Amino acid sequence: MKTPLFTSLMEHKRKNSLSLHVPGHKNGSVFFGPAIKIYKDVLSFDFTELTGLDDLHHAEGIIYEAEQLTAKLYGVKDTKFLVNGSTVGNLAMILACCRPGETILVQRNSHKSIINGIKLAGARPVFLNPIIDERLDVPSYVNYETIKIALETFPFAKAIILTNPNYYGLAIDLTSIVNLVHSYDIPVLVDEAHGAHFLLGKPFPKSAISAGADVIIQSAHKTLPAMTMGSYLHFNSTLVNKEKLFYYLTVLQSSSPSYPIMASLDLARAFLQEIVEKGYKDNILKNLTVIKEYLHATGKFIIVNSNDKHVYMDPLKLTIKSSEGLTGLELLHFFEKHNIYGELSDPTKLLLVLPLSAEDSIVDKLKNVNFNNVKSLGRREHIAKANTIQLTEFISSLEKSYSELEEFKKQQVPLSESLGLIAAESIVPYPPGIPLIMEGERITEQLIEQLTELVRVGINIQGDKHIRTGNILVYNESR
């Protein structure tokens, strides 16, 4: 299996050359003593743009070859390696499509980086509110009818941004939606952060790539064996200006990209390609089934699956509820006491991200856990639906543009007195990083109730630092 970038780094490492260049650790020879044993192997190939090692921002050699191998595997025109996570890909694709004041259609339950990208572009977002999955109690996907109405109302939109799958692994086939949007000559930008492995085919969901989307962002580090911040940007469009898109990548990405991260992206592609070529998928699926069956057999957990006929569930995502009345956070803490760390908890559920592997060591570790200790700490009379934003309108927009909001001063008010005011910061339960309240959004009674409950049960909240003290930052609309 070819791994041009990783292989070349290892060849350079074997030269045992004298480093009189950056970075300052000098191939691992200069480092803080107690940590050198842990870092030394990685530092030994943490190089810079040396002769023969190519340049991410002007790739012509081994980086270019590694990117082209990735593009070929995924079946796209071009792939770019991202060393600043999917965040940088989301920002770049938005900036490449929108100018200040232009309209962009965006799925309401998008990652905060999408909202930040729209704000940086100065675009005017029109939010497409997703349906709520009745089994998982989370925002799922934007249905075809909502997008059709949005296009009829805003045919001049410069792009549409969709998130597929959601954090819990719920995905739909986007083909009909992409075809509809393309009939308006509008590009489809997809945050597919959790779907880098979807090219494996059924029972994994269908990738936005095969659905015909224009730009697709994937966090290789989320489900493939890549280092944190390693992601892919796939370009497959005639509607998006490629040169402009790639220009923004050079602007936004570090001018000193991490070679270990890039090499891990090369290796992650080879790992996935090997699964495809050697037919390992069936063994992986069998292992995933064994893990789920073992947890179900304990009698302590309810495995939660969607019953929406349009939804495909990613087998790597396992959402469980307690059959003993524990909250999701209490489940998380139970597992952590046994040195098992899940991905995220919400007031009712715990999400586990399973490995893309045929190794069965997980069940062996689970056998060491006494699940009889999973006992109720007091059944909750009322638990909010986590991140479930029940909105009456399927299409909405901010009353004021981001530039208009900049003219107002900010002030703290008690959360209980914020009804009807405009939030001055996004309030983001993290993970999953999806804003519960967005900057510029009027605060409703329901949002106050949900936020109060999330704080009460201990969910981590990013954004307004005053939330934990019962206050929230809002705009003072009086000039």
C-alpha positions in Angstrom: 0.0 0.0 0.0 1.5 3.3 -1.1 2.0 5.9 1.7 4.2 8.5 -0.1 4.2 11.2 2.6 4.8 8.9 5.5 7.3 6.8 3.7 9.4 9.8 2.7 9.4 11.1 6.3 10.7 7.8 7.5 13.4 7.8 4.9 14.5 11.3 6.0 14.4 10.2 9.6 16.8 7.3 8.8 19.4 9.7 7.5 19.9 10.9 11.1 20.6 14.3 9.8 21.8 17.3 11.8 19.0 19.7 12.2 19.9 23.4 11.9 16.4 24.3 10.9 13.1 24.7 12.7 11.3 23.3 14.7 13.3 24.0 17.9 13.3 20.5 19.2 15.8 19.5 16.5 14.4 16.1 15.6 13.7 15.4 19.2 17.2 16.1 20.6 16.2 19.2 22.5 13.2 18.7 24.8 11.9 18.9 28.3 13.6 15.9 30.0 10.7 14.1 31.8 8.7 14.0 28.6 11.3 13.1 26.0 10.6 9.3 26.2 7.0 9.9 25.3 7.5 12.4 22.5 10.8 11.3 21.0 9.4 9.0 18.3 7.0 11.5 17.0 9.4 14.4 17.2 11.9 12.4 15.1 9.8 13.0 12.0 8.2 16.3 12.9 10.0 18.2 10.1 9.5 21.4 8.2 9.5 22.1 4.4 12.9 20.5 3.7 14.2 19.6 0.3 12.2 16.6 -0.9 9.5 16.9 1.8 7.2 19.2 -0.3 5.0 22.2 0.9 1.4 21.9 1.9 0.7 25.3 0.5 2.3 24.6 -2.8 2.1 20.8 -3.0 4.0 19.3 -6.0 5.7 16.3 -4.5 4.9 13.8 -1.8 2.1 15.8 -0.2 0.5 16.3 -3.6 0.8 12.6 -4.3 -0.8 11.7 -1.0 -3.6 14.1 -1.6 -4.2 12.7 -5.1 -4.3 9.1 -3.8 -6.9 10.2 -1.3 -9.0 12.0 -4.0 -8.8 8.8 -6.1 -10.1 6.6 -3.3 -13.0 9.0 -2.5 -13.8 9.6 -6.2 -13.5 13.4 -6.2 -11.7 15.9 -8.4 -9.3 17.1 -5.6 -8.6 16.5 -2.0 -6.8 18.8 0.4 -5.2 17.8 3.7 -6.4 20.0 6.6 -4.1 20.4 9.7 -6.4 22.8 11.5 -9.4 20.4 11.7 -12.7 20.4 9.8 -13.2 23.9 11.2 -10.7 25.4 8.7 -12.4 23.6 5.8 -15.8 24.9 6.9 -14.5 28.4 7.1 -12.8 28.2 3.7 -15.8 26.9 1.8 -18.1 29.5 3.2 -15.7 32.4 2.5 -15.2 31.0 -1.1 -18.9 31.2 -1.8 -20.2 34.3 0.0 -19.6 38.0 0.2 -20.9 40.5 2.8 -24.6 40.9 2.7 -25.3 37.8 0.5 -27.7 35.2 1.6 -26.7 31.7 2.5 -29.0 28.8 3.5 -27.8 26.9 6.5 -29.0 23.9 8.5 -29.9 25.2 12.0 -28.1 22.4 13.9 -24.8 23.2 12.3 -21.4 23.1 14.1 -20.3 26.4 15.6 -17.5 26.7 13.0 -20.2 27.0 10.3 -21.9 29.9 12.2 -18.5 31.5 12.7 -17.7 31.2 9.0 -20.9 32.9 8.0 -20.2 35.7 10.5 -16.6 36.1 9.1 -18.0 36.3 5.6 -20.6 38.9 6.6 -23.3 36.8 4.9 -26.9 36.8 6.0 -27.9 33.3 7.2 -31.3 31.8 6.5 -31.7 28.9 8.9 -33.3 25.7 7.8 -34.7 24.0 10.9 -34.3 20.2 11.1 -36.9 17.7 12.0 -36.5 16.2 15.5 -35.9 12.5 15.7 -38.6 11.2 18.0 -36.5 8.3 19.4 -33.2 10.1 20.0 -34.8 13.5 20.8 -32.1 15.3 18.8 -32.2 17.5 15.7 -31.8 15.2 12.7 -32.0 16.4 9.1 -33.6 19.2 7.0 -36.3 17.6 4.9 -36.8 18.0 1.2 -39.9 20.1 1.5 -38.2 22.7 3.7 -35.3 23.1 1.3 -37.7 23.4 -1.6 -39.6 26.2 0.0 -36.3 27.9 1.0 -35.1 27.8 -2.6 -38.3 29.2 -3.9 -38.1 32.0 -1.4 -34.4 32.7 -1.7 -33.4 31.6 -5.3 -30.5 34.1 -5.2 -28.8 32.3 -2.3 -25.1 31.8 -2.8 -24.9 28.3 -1.2 -26.6 25.9 1.1 -24.8 24.3 4.0 -25.9 20.9 5.3 -24.7 18.7 8.2 -24.8 15.0 7.4 -24.5 12.9 9.5 -25.4 14.6 12.8 -23.3 13.9 15.9 -25.3 10.9 16.8 -24.7 9.2 13.4 -28.1 10.0 11.9 -27.8 10.5 8.1 -29.9 10.6 5.0 -29.3 10.1 1.3 -28.8 13.7 0.1 -29.0 12.8 -3.6 -32.5 14.3 -4.3 -31.7 17.4 -2.3 -28.4 18.0 -4.1 -30.2 17.6 -7.5 -32.9 20.1 -6.4 -30.4 22.7 -5.2 -28.2 22.3 -8.3 -31.3 23.0 -10.5 -31.0 26.6 -9.1 -27.2 26.6 -9.8 -26.5 26.8 -6.1 -23.6 24.8 -4.6 -24.1 22.3 -1.8 -21.5 22.5 1.0 -21.6 19.6 3.4 -20.1 19.2 6.8 -19.6 15.5 6.9 -17.1 15.6 9.7 -18.3 12.2 11.1 -18.5 10.4 7.8 -14.9 9.9 6.5 -15.6 6.2 6.5 -18.9 6.3 4.6 -17.2 5.2 1.4 -17.3 1.7 2.8 -20.9 1.4 1.7 -23.9 -0.2 3.3 -24.8 -0.5 6.1 -22.8 2.7 6.6 -24.7 5.8 5.3 -24.3 7.2 1.8 -21.6 9.9 1.6 -22.5 13.4 0.4 -19.7 12.7 -2.2 -21.7 10.0 -4.0 -24.8 12.2 -3.6 -23.1 14.8 -5.8 -22.3 17.6 -3.3 -19.8 20.3 -4.3 -17.5 20.6 -1.2 -17.4 18.0 1.5 -15.5 18.3 4.8 -14.5 15.2 6.7 -12.8 14.9 10.1 -10.5 11.9 9.4 -9.5 12.0 13.1 -13.1 11.4 14.3 -13.6 7.9 12.9 -10.4 7.0 11.0 -7.0 6.4 12.7 -5.6 10.0 12.1 -4.2 12.4 14.5 -6.4 15.1 16.1 -7.0 18.0 13.7 -6.3 15.9 10.7 -9.2 16.4 8.2 -10.0 16.2 4.5 -11.5 18.8 2.2 -13.0 17.1 -1.0 -13.7 19.3 -4.0 -16.1 18.0 -6.6 -17.8 21.0 -8.2 -18.4 23.1 -11.2 -20.2 25.7 -9.2 -17.6 26.6 -6.6 -14.4 28.6 -7.6 -11.6 26.1 -6.8 -8.9 28.7 -6.9 -10.7 30.9 -4.5 -11.5 28.0 -2.2 -7.8 26.8 -2.1 -6.7 30.4 -1.6 -8.7 30.6 1.6 -7.1 27.4 2.8 -3.7 29.0 2.4 -4.9 32.1 4.3 -6.5 30.2 7.2 -4.2 27.2 7.6 -1.0 27.4 9.5 2.1 28.3 7.4 3.9 25.7 9.5 1.7 22.7 9.0 2.3 19.6 11.2 4.0 16.8 9.2 3.0 14.2 11.7 -0.7 15.2 11.2 -0.3 15.2 7.5 1.4 11.8 7.6 -1.4 10.4 9.7 -3.9 11.5 7.0 -1.8 9.6 4.4 -1.9 6.6 6.6 -5.6 6.9 7.4 -6.3 6.8 3.7 -4.2 3.7 3.3 -6.0 2.1 6.3 -9.4 2.8 4.7 -8.2 1.6 1.3 -6.9 -1.6 2.8 -10.4 -2.3 4.3 -11.9 -1.8 0.9 -9.4 -3.9 -1.1 -9.0 -6.8 1.4 -12.7 -7.0 2.3 -12.3 -6.4 6.0 -15.7 -4.6 6.4 -17.7 -7.7 7.3 -15.3 -8.5 10.2 -15.6 -5.0 11.5 -19.4 -5.1 11.4 -19.4 -8.4 13.3 -17.2 -6.9 16.0 -19.5 -3.8 16.3 -22.5 -6.2 16.7 -20.7 -8.2 19.4 -20.1 -5.0 21.4 -23.7 -3.8 21.1 -25.1 -7.2 22.0 -22.9 -7.4 25.1 -24.0 -4.1 26.5 -27.7 -4.9 25.7 -27.4 -8.3 27.4 -26.4 -6.6 30.7 -30.0 -5.4 31.0 -28.8 -2.0 32.2 -29.0 -0.1 29.0 -31.4 0.6 26.2 -29.8 1.0 22.8 -31.5 3.9 21.1 -32.0 3.7 17.3 -34.0 6.0 15.1 -37.3 4.7 13.6 -37.4 7.3 10.9 -37.6 5.5 7.6 -35.5 8.1 5.9 -32.6 7.8 8.3 -29.5 5.6 8.1 -27.6 5.1 11.3 -23.8 4.9 11.4 -22.9 1.6 13.0 -19.9 3.3 14.7 -22.2 5.4 16.8 -23.9 3.8 19.8 -26.4 5.8 21.8 -27.5 4.2 25.0 -30.0 5.2 27.8 -30.0 3.8 31.3 -32.8 1.3 32.1 -32.2 2.4 35.8 -33.2 6.0 35.4 -29.7 7.6 35.3 -29.1 10.7 33.3 -26.6 10.6 30.4 -24.0 12.5 32.6 -24.4 9.9 35.4 -23.8 7.1 32.8 -20.8 8.9 31.6 -19.4 9.1 35.1 -20.2 5.4 35.8 -18.1 4.4 32.8 -15.3 6.8 33.6 -15.0 5.2 37.1 -14.1 2.0 35.2 -11.6 3.9 33.0 -13.9 3.8 30.0 -14.5 7.2 28.4 -17.5 7.9 26.1 -17.9 10.7 23.6 -20.6 12.9 25.0 -23.5 12.8 27.4 -26.8 14.8 27.3 -29.5 14.9 29.9 -30.9 11.5 28.8 -28.3 9.6 26.8 -24.7 8.6 26.4 -23.0 8.5 23.0 -20.2 6.0 22.4 -18.0 6.1 19.3 -17.0 2.6 18.4 -13.7 1.7 16.5 -13.5 0.9 12.9 -11.7 -2.3 13.8 -12.2 -6.1 13.8 -10.3 -6.4 17.1 -12.5 -7.7 19.9 -10.6 -6.3 22.9 -13.4 -3.9 23.9 -15.7 -6.7 25.1 -12.8 -8.1 27.1 -12.5 -4.8 28.9 -16.3 -4.5 29.4 -16.2 -7.9 31.1 -14.2 -6.4 33.9 -17.1 -3.9 34.7 -19.7 -4.8 37.3 -22.8 -3.5 35.6 -24.9 -4.4 38.6 -23.6 -1.2 40.1 -25.4 0.8 37.4 -28.2 1.9 39.8 -30.5 4.8 39.8 -29.5 7.8 41.8 -33.0 9.1 41.8 -35.3 9.1 38.8 -35.6 12.5 37.3 -39.1 14.0 37.2 -38.2 16.3 34.4 -35.2 15.9 32.0 -35.0 18.3 29.0 -34.5 17.1 25.5 -30.8 17.6 24.9 -30.1 20.2 22.2 -33.6 19.7 20.9 -34.7 23.0 19.5 -38.4 22.7 18.8 -39.1 25.6 16.5 -42.5 26.3 15.1 -41.1 27.7 11.8 -39.0 25.6 9.5 -37.3 28.6 7.9 -36.0 31.5 10.0 -33.5 34.3 9.9 -31.9 36.8 12.2 -33.7 40.1 12.6 -30.5 42.0 12.3 -27.3 41.4 10.4 -24.1 40.7 12.2 -22.8 44.1 11.1 -25.9 45.8 12.5 -25.4 43.9 15.8 -21.9 45.4 16.1 -23.5 48.8 16.6 -25.1 47.7 19.9 -23.5 47.5 23.3 -23.5 44.2 25.3 -24.8 43.8 28.8 -25.4 41.0 31.4 -28.9 40.2 32.5 -30.3 37.4 34.6 -31.2 34.5 32.4 -34.6 34.5 33.9 -35.1 38.0 32.6 -33.7 37.5 29.1 -37.0 36.6 27.4 -37.3 38.4 24.1 -33.8 39.9 24.2 -31.1 39.2 21.6 -28.3 36.9 22.6 -24.8 38.6 22.3 -22.9 35.3 22.4 -23.6 31.8 21.1 -24.3 29.3 23.9 -22.8 26.0 22.8 -23.2 22.6 24.7 -19.9 20.9 24.0 -19.7 18.3 22.7 -21.4 18.3 20.2 -20.5 21.9 19.5 -23.9 22.8 18.1 -25.3 26.2 19.3 -28.3 26.0 21.5 -28.7 29.7 21.3 -27.0 31.6 18.5 -25.6 35.1 18.7 -28.2 37.4 17.2 -31.1 35.1 18.1 -34.0 36.3 20.2 -34.2 34.3 23.4 -37.4 32.3 23.8 -39.0 30.8 26.9 -38.2 27.3 25.6 -34.5 28.2 25.1 -34.3 29.5 28.7 -35.9 26.3 30.0 -33.5 24.1 28.0 -30.4 26.0 28.9 -31.4 26.0 32.6 -31.9 22.2 32.5 -28.6 21.7 30.7 -26.7 23.7 33.4 -28.6 21.9 36.2 -27.6 18.4 35.1 -24.0 19.5 34.5 -23.6 19.6 30.7 -20.4 21.4 29.7 -21.3 24.8 28.1 -19.0 26.8 25.9 -19.7 30.5 25.2 -21.1 32.9 27.7 -18.9 32.6 30.8 -21.8 34.1 32.9 -24.2 31.2 32.3 -23.0 29.3 35.4 -23.8 32.3 37.6 -27.3 32.6 36.2 -26.6 35.5 33.8 -26.5 35.8 30.0 -24.9 38.4 27.7 -27.4 40.2 25.5 -27.4 43.2 23.2 -28.8 46.5 24.5 -31.0 47.6 21.5 -31.4 51.1 22.8 -28.9 53.4 21.1 
